[in-house]
């Protein structure tokens, strides 16, 4: 199949297919005599794998590692689980950081009356205060 059909079947834009090829997430495709890329059904599955892993927050480097693990089907699943556990821990860390940011922003919003001269705005004061870095 050609690149457009592959992209459509995998649910990604054509530019994404080319990008993933350059990043080594897709193997170099064979070419027709006229130079068109030719893909197989394995490439559709691989692109869907990458798309789903990306949706779960895995980076391209992590996805490359997952693809390497998945290529060894006879191997143990411990590596795949360890990668998922690590990603979950990363997400928990990010959530904690976002909750800290949310609490800080909530405090700023609550401290601002929302009217009056801007020079007396507690949000502006907090953002401009160099002591909070």
C-alpha positions as CSV (number, residue, x, y, z in Angstrom):
1,X,0.0,0.0,0.0
2,X,1.1,3.6,-0.5
3,X,1.8,6.1,2.2
4,X,-1.7,7.8,2.0
5,X,-3.5,4.4,2.6
6,X,-1.2,3.5,5.4
7,X,-1.8,6.9,7.1
8,X,-5.5,6.6,6.7
9,X,-5.6,3.0,8.0
10,X,-3.4,3.9,11.0
11,X,-5.3,7.1,11.8
12,X,-2.3,9.5,11.4
13,X,-1.4,12.2,9.0
14,X,1.1,11.4,6.1
15,X,3.6,13.8,7.6
16,X,3.5,11.7,10.8
17,X,4.4,8.6,8.9
18,X,7.4,10.3,7.4
19,X,8.5,11.7,10.7
20,X,8.2,8.3,12.4
21,X,10.3,6.9,9.6
22,X,13.0,9.5,10.2
23,X,12.9,8.7,13.9
24,X,13.4,5.0,13.3
25,X,10.0,4.0,14.6
26,X,9.0,2.6,11.3
27,X,11.4,0.5,9.2
28,X,12.6,1.9,5.9
29,X,9.9,1.0,3.4
30,X,10.5,-0.7,0.1
31,X,10.1,1.4,-3.0
32,X,8.3,0.8,-6.3
33,X,10.2,1.2,-9.6
34,X,8.8,4.7,-9.7
35,X,10.1,5.5,-6.2
36,X,6.9,5.4,-4.3
37,X,7.1,4.0,-0.7
38,X,5.4,0.6,-0.3
39,X,4.1,-0.5,3.1
40,X,2.6,-3.7,4.5
41,X,-0.1,-4.5,7.1
42,X,2.6,-4.9,9.8
43,X,3.4,-1.2,9.3
44,X,-0.3,-0.4,10.0
45,X,-0.1,-2.3,13.3
46,X,3.2,-0.6,14.2
47,X,1.8,2.9,13.5
48,X,-1.3,2.1,15.6
49,X,1.0,0.9,18.4
50,X,3.0,4.1,18.3
51,X,-0.2,6.2,18.2
52,X,-1.7,4.5,21.2
53,X,1.5,4.6,23.2
54,X,1.8,8.3,22.4
55,X,-1.7,8.8,23.6
56,X,-0.8,7.2,26.9
57,X,2.0,9.7,27.3
58,X,5.1,7.7,26.2
59,X,7.8,9.7,24.5
60,X,9.2,8.6,21.1
61,X,12.3,7.3,22.8
62,X,10.2,5.3,25.3
63,X,8.1,4.0,22.4
64,X,11.2,2.9,20.6
65,X,12.1,0.9,23.7
66,X,8.6,-0.6,23.8
67,X,8.8,-1.6,20.2
68,X,12.1,-3.3,20.9
69,X,10.5,-5.2,23.8
70,X,7.5,-6.1,21.7
71,X,9.6,-7.5,18.9
72,X,10.8,-10.2,21.3
73,X,7.4,-11.9,21.7
74,X,9.1,-15.0,23.2
75,X,10.6,-12.9,26.0
76,X,9.2,-12.2,29.4
77,X,6.6,-9.4,29.9
78,X,8.5,-8.0,32.9
79,X,10.2,-5.3,30.8
80,X,6.9,-4.1,29.4
81,X,5.3,-3.9,32.8
82,X,8.4,-2.1,34.2
83,X,8.1,0.5,31.4
84,X,4.4,1.0,32.1
85,X,5.0,1.3,35.9
86,X,7.7,3.9,35.2
87,X,5.4,5.9,33.0
88,X,2.7,5.7,35.6
89,X,5.2,7.1,38.2
90,X,6.2,9.9,35.9
91,X,2.5,10.8,35.4
92,X,1.9,10.7,39.2
93,X,4.8,13.1,39.6
94,X,3.4,15.5,37.0
95,X,0.0,15.3,38.5
96,X,1.4,16.2,41.9
97,X,3.3,19.2,40.4
98,X,0.1,20.3,38.6
99,X,-1.9,20.1,41.9
100,X,0.8,22.2,43.6
101,X,0.5,24.8,40.7
102,X,-3.3,24.7,40.9
103,X,-3.2,25.3,44.7
104,X,-0.9,28.3,44.2
105,X,-3.0,29.7,41.5
106,X,-6.2,29.2,43.5
107,X,-4.6,31.1,46.4
108,X,-3.7,34.0,44.1
109,X,-7.2,34.1,42.6
110,X,-8.8,34.0,46.0
111,X,-6.6,36.9,47.2
112,X,-7.6,39.2,44.4
113,X,-10.8,41.2,44.7
114,X,-11.0,41.5,40.9
115,X,-11.6,45.3,41.0
116,X,-9.6,48.4,41.8
117,X,-6.3,49.7,40.6
118,X,-4.0,47.2,38.9
119,X,-1.1,48.5,40.9
120,X,-2.7,46.9,44.0
121,X,-3.4,43.5,42.4
122,X,-2.1,40.6,44.5
123,X,-1.7,38.4,41.5
124,X,0.5,41.0,39.7
125,X,2.5,41.5,42.9
126,X,3.1,37.8,43.4
127,X,4.2,37.3,39.7
128,X,6.5,40.3,39.9
129,X,8.0,39.4,43.4
130,X,11.5,38.1,42.8
131,X,11.6,36.5,46.3
132,X,9.2,33.7,45.1
133,X,11.7,32.2,42.6
